[in-house]
């Protein structure tokens, strides 16, 4: 890995979120200073810088790194599941489901949590107070930008609720009166809903607002699914077009796509295949949604990792600047499919999953597997392939345990660990050891889904 780490709590790097109906388009391209002091923030220019900082911090938290730093939550959560395997010594504790809170990558990922959630609050406050609004156009732009940040904060809380143990400390970003709230999973999801509701009421009705409204709709559907409110979730996403994609953007020079950086630039991690007996066949299935480098015969090309073992190289995100989807119309259809399955409508269940598959020409329609358990298995298999590398899988495994009453040993990697020893029993991520210095935090259980 290159050593280009340069980040802080007030990181203000130029990273944006791109939105597209059927292709990626860049919505923002803002260059800002590395540090934003309070006096510089108290202006329209300062508010714009804080907004760009918030977007960059969210990108790092979600799936980025600062060109050599450790990484965001998509790799860290993927390691605890069957998506990603260790190819670097020192990360086996996470991959084998026996986390050590004092060891990377937990520390950096947890630091990114605080940077993202606090900087987004600062960005919202600054835009509300200082963004220009003298004309109708300026007012409309302000509404779009503020609504966008509220939506990102909603997604941050969804991701925290899905991936971390219940009872994590979250700071309030009040520099004059700092406070930490220790939030249960239910409280994290409640906050996510509140932020998404506020985003919806803040956004305008212009064409520029529509991608963000779709983002909010998918976010609401996602958190309602987490809450097992399946019919409400399906209603929330009903109007989202299947070809909608909201991308988090990355750059080769600032916030880098961490999957590329850590799995292609240097092979520290690799896509897993049938990990721990229960894992998906991400490589051997030859599915076009999870791709690896292959030779002329179509066989995956072996490559030695940093640990000296043989692994394979992903091509889902082939560049340092490859975007990562945050919300899609495909997810909307999968949410509807799950609601239909829960209501006993097998026809609609299958139709919605096949609607999603029309977005990739080489995917053929699915057949109904018949039995309820087989239908559930197919649903979560489709989700696993659609959402590889996007911080969905750990939440899905937790739901299989909590809502579908599957044993953790039947859905998480289990049994002998491929580097020696056996898999542990952790089913959720935990905060970094440094959080133990917080008197409000007493720890939370990594073995409780």
N, C-alpha and C positions, 0 to 999 in steps of 0.2 A: 504494500500500500504506500502511496505517496504521503508525505508528511506535510499537509497543507491545512491543518486544523486552524480555523480562525473563527471562533464564535463566542457570543456572550449572551447574557440575558436580554440585552437590547439589540440583538442582531438585526441589522437592517439591510439585508442583501436583496438584490433584485430578483425575486422569484415570483412567478405569477401562477394563476390557475387558468388553464385554457378550457374553453367550452366548445362543444361542437354538436351538431345534430348527427352527422355521419362522418365527420372528419375533425381533426384537431385544429383549433384556431386560437391564437394567443390573444387573451383579453387584456393583459397588462404587460407593460415593459417599462419598469420604473427603476432607475438607478438611484441609490440613496447612500448616505455615509454609513460607516461601520457603527458609529455611536450617535444616538440622538439624545442630546441633553434637554432637560425640561424647558429651558428658555427657547431653544430652537424648535421644540415641539409646539409651542404656543402660537401657531400661525397656520395658514392654509398649506404652506409648503411643508411645515413640520408634520401636520396631520397626514399629508400624502406619504411622507416618509414613514410614519408609524404604521400606516396601512400596509405599505410594501413590506415593512418588517414583519408585521403579523402574518402576512401571506407566506413569506419566506420561512418563518418559524413553524407555521403549520406544515409546510412542505417537508421540512426536516423531521418533524415529529412523525409524520405519516409514513414517509418512505425515503428519506434522504440522509445524506451526511455532508459534512463540510470538507469534502475532498481529502479524506484520510482519517477523519474522526470515526468513532463508532457510529451507529446508525439508528434509524427510527424504528417504529413499532412493527412495520410490516415484516421485516426480517426476524425481529426478536420474537414476535408471536408465532411466526411461521416455524421457527426452530422448536417451539414447544409442541407443535403439532406434527403432522405427517408431510408438510409441504417442503421443508428445507432441512438438510442435514449438515452437521459440522464437518468442515474440511480444514479446520484450524485448531491446534491445541489450545486448551484453556476455555473453549466454548462448550465442551461436552456436558457440563453440568446442566445447561439449558436444554440441549438437544436430548438428553437422557431423562428429562423430567425430574431433575433433582437439583433445583436452582440453588446457587450460592449468591446471596444478596450482595456480597462484597466484591463480586467478580463481574467483569464486563461480559456481555454488552448491557447488563441491566442498569448500570450507573448512567451511561450516556442516554439510553432510551428514556429513563426516568427524568433526567435533566431536560430533555426535549419536551416532555410533558409540561413541565412548569413554564418553560420559555414560551411555548405555544399558547397555553391558556391565559397566561398573564398578559402577554403582548397583544393578544387579540382584544382583551378588555381595554387596554390602553389605546389601541387603534380606534375602537368604537368611540370612546370618550373624546378623543381628539377630533375625529370627524364630526361628531355631533356639535362640538363647540366651535371649530375653526374652519370647516369646509365651506367653500363659497356657496352662496345660495341667493345671490342678487337677482338672478334671472330664472325663468322656468326651466331652462336647460340645466343650470347649475343645481337647482333643487332636485331635478330628476336624477342627475348623476350622484348627488349626495345620497339620495334614498337607495339607489342601486348599490353603492359602495358600502353603506352601513348595513344594509340587508345581507350583502355578501358575507361580511365579517360575522354577523350573527349566525348565519348558516354554517360557517366554518366552526364556530364555537359549538354549535349543536352537534356537528359530526365529531368534534374532539371528544365530547362527553359520551357519545355513542361508543366510540372506539375504546375509551377508558372503561366504560361499563361492560363491554363485551370481553375485554382482554385482561383486566386486572382483578385482583381479589377484592372482596367486598370490605369497605372500610379504609379507603385510601385518602391521604391528606391532599387537599387542593387549596392553593393560595388564592386570596381575593384580589391581588394586584393593586392594593391601595398602599401607595408608597408612604403616606402619612400615618396610616393606621393599619399595618399589615396584620392579617389574620388568616388562620388556616381552618378550613372546615374538613372534618373527616366524614366522608360520604360513603354510604353503602351503595351496592349495585343499583338498588331501586332508586335511590336519591340521584345517582349519576344519570340514570335514564330520565328521571323527572326533570332534571336540569336541561338535558338534551331537548326534551319536548318543549320546554319553556323558551329556549333559545330559538328553536325552529319556528315556534309560533310567532315570536317577535320578528324573526326574519320575514315571515310571510306578511305580517301587517306593515312592515317597514318598506318592503319592496314596492316599486310602482307597477304600472301596467303597460310600460313601453316594451317594444321588441327587445331592448337591451336587458330587460328584467326577466324575460321568459326563461332563459337557461337557468337562472338562479331560482326561479319558482319551481322548475323541474327538479333542481338539486334539493330544495326544501321538501318537495313531495316524496322523493325517494328516501330522504333522511327520515321523514315521518313514518313511512312504510317500514323502514328498517327497525326503528326503535319500537314501533307497535308490534312487529313480529317478535322482537326480543321479549316483549311483555306478554306474548301469547295472545294478543288481540288480533287474530288473523283476519277477520272480516273487516275491521277498521283499517288494518294495514292495506288490504286490497283496495279499499275505497280510496285511500290516500294516494295511491300510485296509478289509479285507473287512467288518468289523462296523459301520463308520461309516454311519449312515443318510443317505440322499441329501439329505434336507432339513435336515441339520445345518449351522449357521452359527456360527462363533466370530468375533465382531466386536471390533475395536479401536475404542473410543469416543473421541469428540472433543467439544469444547466451544467455544461462541462467545466465551468469556471467558478461557480458559487455553491449553490446547494445541488449536489450531484445525486442522481438516481442511485440509491445505495445498493440495490440488487445488482445493477451493472458493476458498480465500483467494487463490491465485495465478492461477486461471483464470476465476473468476467475479467475485470482489470487485474485482479489477483484472486485465485480460487481459495477463498476463506470459507465459503459455504457453497452448497450445491443443491440442485433440486433432488428431492428424495423420490424413491420408487419402492412402493410396498413396504414402507418403513414400519418396523415393529409389528409385522404381521397384519395389523389392521389398516395400514396406510394405503392410500390410493396408488394406482399404477400410473403415476404421472408421466413416466418416461416410456415404459413398455406398452402403454395403450396407444402410442403414436397419435394422440389427439392433437388437432391443430391449435388448441387453446393453450397448451403447455408444451413448448417446443425446446429442443436442445440441438446443439451442433451434431450433425450426423455425417457419415462418410458417403461415398457415391453409391454404396449398397443400401443406404438407408439405416445403417446401424449407428447407435450413439457413439460418438468419438470419445474414448477415455482420456482423462487428463489427471495428472497428479495434483492433489491439493497441497496446501501448506503443511498438512499433517503427513504427507508422503503416501497417503492412500489414494486409490483410484476413484474418481468421481466423474460427473458429466457437467457440461456447461450450458446454462440456460440461454435462450434467445428470445424470450418473451419481451424483455426490455434490452434491446441490443446496443444501446448507446448511453453514454453518461447523461445525455439530455432527454432520454426517453420519458414521456409522460406516464403517469400511473392513474388509471381511472379511479375516481372517488365515488361517483354515482352514475348509473347507466339505466337505459331503458330495459336492458336485459335483466337487471336486478328487479325492476318493476314487474316484469313478467314472472320471474321466479317467486316473488312475493305473492302474486296472484295465484300462481300454481299451488303454493303451499296452503293458502287459504282454501282453495278448492278441494285439495286433498283432505284438509281437516273437516270440511263440511260434507265429505262423502261424494263429491262430484268428480268422478274419475275422468269424465270426458273433458271438462274444463281444465282439470289438472294437467292432462297430457297436452291439450291444445296450447296452453300458455307456455309450457316448456318448449314445444315445437315452434311457437312464435319466436322465441328467443333464438333458436337454432337457425332460423332463416337469415340471421345476420352474418353467418359464415357459410359460404357456398358449399364447402366440402362436407358439412355436417348433414347427415340424413335424418329424417324424422324418427323419433323414438317410438317404440311399441309399448303398449301397456303391459307391465309385468304381472298384473293381476292382483296378487295378494297385497294387503295393506302394508305389511312390513317391507315387501319388495318395492312398493311404490315409494315409501319413505327413503329406502336406500338409494333409489334412482334419483330422487329429488336432491338429496345431499351429495350424491356423486356429481350431478350436474353443477351444483353450486361450487363444489370443490374445483372443478376444472374451469368454470367461468371466472372465479374470483381468486385464482392462485396469485399470491404475492400482493394482495390488496387488503390485508388485515381483516379478512372475514372468517377464516377457517377456525380459529380458536373459539370465536363466538358460536359457530355452528356446532362444534364438538360439545361445548357446554350445553347448548340447547338439546342436543341429542340425549345428554344425561339428564338434564332437569325436566324438559318438557316431553321427551319421548321415552323416558324411563329406561334408557339403555345403560348398561354397566359401563363405567369409565374404562374398564379393562377390555371392553369390546369395541371401543371407538378410538381411543388414543393409542399411539405406539406402545407396545407392551412386550414383556418377555425379555430375552437376551438382547443387550445393546450391541450394535455391530462393532464398537470399539472396545468391547470388554465389559464385564459386569452385566447389570440388568437395568431396565428402565425403572425410574422411581414412580411416585404417585402424584406429582404436581399436575394440576389441571388448569391453573391460571397463573398469570404473571404476578410478580411481587415488586414493590418499590425497592429502590436501592438502599443499601445499608446506611448511607448518610442520613436517610430520613429518620433513623432511630434517634438522632439528636433532637428531633422535633418532639417537645413534651406532649403535644396533642395526639401523637401517633404511637400506638402500642403494638403495631404489627397487624397483619391479617393472614388468614389461612390460605396457603397455596393449594391445598388438597380439597377445598370445598368449591364446587362449580357454581 
